[in-house]
Amino acid sequence: MINPADESVGELRQMTPKRSQIKDLKEGEENAEVLATIIQVQDPAFFESCPSCRRKVTINNGESVCVNHGAVQPKTSMVMNVVLDDGTDDMRVVFFGDQSSSLTKKSYPELVLIRENPSIMEEIKAGLLGKIVKVQGRMVKNKMFDRVEMIANTIDLNPNPDDELKRLQGEVEKVKKEP
């Protein structure tokens, strides 16, 4: 049985993504959005993860162990990286699991086949390179490479040109009204 909480969780609000140019993005931004061109697609990396929290597991005495859930029967997970360029700078964007499926328009089982047949990835790359996309995500610091990059939450492979034009016209109107 679930009991209601005694405390209020406060007001829920929908966060509208903040459209930015890549050169202006900073570590810690939670809901950034960019419109940019895919200039590089890297081969996916596969790893074993916890089926509950999807964190990478470690192998301890032949057993897969999650830091949150202890011994688990792992599932294969993947991560894909692309580089986007919006004319102001370029940036690495990281796509995990479901976001990788959205990026490639392939189901998870289809993506796992890349592990045994890497040539599948060449077709995927050809379809993505040069494509203008709209990506939303959170900005994090990659300490290994000392750079800020985006962890993708959503991707729009076909941004509506009319919507983009209206957004730009709105920005122009704001600038005209400024003193």
GIKAMO-V811987 format. One record per pair of residues at least 24 apart in sequence whose ideal C-beta (glycine too) atoms are under 6 Angstrom apart, sorted by the first residue. I is the first residue (numbers start at 1). J is the second residue. D is the distance in Angstrom with one decimal. If there is no record, write none. Layout:
# GIKAMO-V811987
i j d
I J D
I J D
This chain:
# GIKAMO-V811987
i j d
17 136 4.7
21 86 5.9
21 88 4.3
22 86 4.9
22 88 5.4
22 89 4.3
22 91 4.8
23 88 4.0
23 89 4.2
25 139 5.3
27 139 5.5
27 141 4.6
27 148 5.0
29 139 4.3
30 138 5.1
32 139 5.5
33 136 4.6
34 86 5.8
34 135 5.7
35 134 5.0
36 84 3.8
36 85 5.7
36 86 3.8
37 85 5.4
37 132 5.3
38 82 5.2
38 128 5.1
38 129 5.9
38 131 5.1
39 83 5.3
39 85 4.8
40 83 3.9
41 82 5.1
41 125 4.5
41 128 5.1
42 81 4.5
43 121 5.6
44 78 4.7
44 80 4.6
44 114 6.0
45 79 5.2
46 76 5.8
46 78 5.1
46 115 5.5
47 77 5.6
48 74 3.8
49 75 6.0
49 77 4.0
51 75 4.9
76 112 5.9
92 149 4.2
93 135 5.8
93 150 4.6
93 152 5.4
94 151 5.1
95 152 4.9
99 152 4.7
102 155 5.2
103 155 5.5
133 157 5.7
134 159 4.3
